[in-house]
Amino acid sequence: MRRWQMMRVPMRALRRALRLRCPVCGYGDLFTRGLRLNDTCPYCQSRFERTPGESLGGIYLTGVITLLVLIVGFVVLELALDADASLFIAFWIGCVLVFNLFLYRTARAVWIAVSYLNGGVYPDPDYEREYYAPSEKHSHAQERSE
């Protein structure tokens, strides 16, 4: 199998994550509004978070990216401008807060895509539909009426 064919599924999951869509079907939204994550996909019923604490991956990813941007930006501005340190600190605290707020949804979606690639995101089986098959219900109803 060629390398590009092996990379198709991870790249598709990453594209869906960047669009904030379900990594399984690509149609359902991951978030309802704001920072509220849907429990399941509205289309394929895939559960996004199976155990408590899975959201920590998105938080760690957000923290690492924010830290890298903070360090690079601070060094660049420090070399380019010779300003007061308190002004820099106030500017970077604001940048970190805004950057974390805007990046969290995308980082959480990427983490859900990683979980999907590891087998952690999948539709729950529908136990009621498997247990109550339409043909069985009909046959039981006929037996009772006779």
C-alpha positions in Angstrom: 0.0 0.0 0.0 1.3 3.4 -0.9 2.2 5.9 1.8 -0.4 8.5 0.6 -3.1 5.9 0.8 -2.2 5.1 4.4 -2.3 8.8 5.3 -5.8 9.4 3.8 -7.8 8.5 7.0 -5.7 10.6 9.4 -5.7 13.5 7.0 -9.5 13.3 6.6 -9.9 13.2 10.3 -7.7 16.2 10.8 -9.6 18.2 8.1 -12.9 17.3 9.7 -11.4 18.4 13.1 -10.3 21.7 11.7 -13.8 22.3 10.4 -15.1 21.4 13.9 -17.1 18.4 12.5 -17.5 14.8 13.6 -14.4 12.7 12.7 -16.5 9.6 12.0 -19.1 11.0 9.5 -18.0 14.6 8.8 -21.5 16.0 9.1 -22.3 16.6 12.7 -21.0 19.6 14.7 -18.8 19.0 17.6 -19.9 22.0 19.5 -23.4 23.4 20.1 -22.4 27.0 20.8 -19.5 28.6 22.6 -17.3 26.0 24.3 -20.1 23.4 25.0 -19.2 20.1 23.4 -22.0 17.8 22.1 -22.2 14.5 23.9 -22.8 12.6 20.6 -22.9 13.4 16.9 -26.4 14.5 15.8 -26.0 12.3 12.6 -24.1 9.2 13.4 -24.5 9.1 17.2 -20.8 8.7 17.8 -19.9 9.5 21.4 -17.1 12.1 21.6 -16.0 11.7 25.2 -16.3 8.3 26.8 -14.5 8.8 30.1 -14.0 11.9 32.3 -10.8 13.6 31.8 -10.5 13.2 28.0 -10.9 17.0 27.6 -7.4 17.4 29.2 -5.8 16.5 25.9 -7.3 19.6 24.3 -6.3 21.7 27.2 -2.7 20.5 27.1 -2.6 21.0 23.3 -3.9 24.6 23.8 -1.3 25.2 26.5 1.6 24.0 24.4 0.6 26.0 21.3 0.0 29.1 23.4 3.3 28.8 25.2 5.2 28.4 21.8 3.4 31.5 20.4 4.1 33.4 23.6 7.8 32.6 23.7 8.4 33.3 20.0 6.3 36.5 20.1 8.0 37.8 23.2 11.5 37.3 21.8 10.6 38.9 18.5 9.0 41.9 20.1 11.8 42.3 22.7 14.4 42.3 19.9 12.3 44.6 17.7 11.1 47.1 20.3 12.8 48.5 23.3 9.8 49.2 25.6 9.0 49.0 29.2 8.6 45.4 30.5 5.3 46.1 32.3 3.8 47.1 29.0 5.0 43.8 27.5 3.6 41.8 30.4 0.1 43.4 30.2 0.1 42.8 26.4 1.1 39.2 26.6 -1.4 38.4 29.4 -4.2 39.7 27.2 -2.8 37.8 24.2 -2.7 34.5 26.2 -6.2 34.8 27.4 -7.7 35.7 24.0 -5.5 33.1 22.2 -6.6 30.3 24.6 -10.2 31.2 24.2 -10.1 31.1 20.4 -7.8 28.0 20.2 -9.6 25.7 22.6 -12.4 24.6 20.3 -9.9 23.7 17.5 -7.5 22.0 19.9 -10.3 20.0 21.4 -11.6 18.9 18.0 -8.0 17.8 17.0 -7.8 15.8 20.2 -11.2 14.1 19.4 -9.8 13.3 16.0 -6.7 11.7 17.6 -9.0 9.8 19.9 -11.0 8.6 16.8 -7.8 7.4 15.1 -7.0 5.4 18.3 -10.5 3.8 18.4 -12.0 5.9 21.1 -14.8 7.6 19.1 -17.5 5.4 17.7 -21.3 5.1 17.7 -22.8 3.4 20.7 -24.7 0.2 19.9 -28.5 0.6 19.9 -29.4 -2.1 22.4 -33.2 -1.5 22.3 -33.4 -1.8 18.5 -31.4 -5.1 18.7 -33.5 -6.5 21.5 -36.9 -5.4 20.1 -36.9 -6.4 16.5 -40.1 -5.5 14.6 -40.7 -9.0 13.4 -40.5 -10.4 16.9 -42.9 -7.8 18.3 -45.4 -8.7 15.6 -45.1 -12.4 16.2 -45.6 -12.0 19.9 -48.7 -9.8 19.4 -50.2 -12.4 17.1 -49.6 -15.2 19.6 -51.3 -13.2 22.4 -54.4 -12.5 20.2 -54.9 -16.2 19.3 
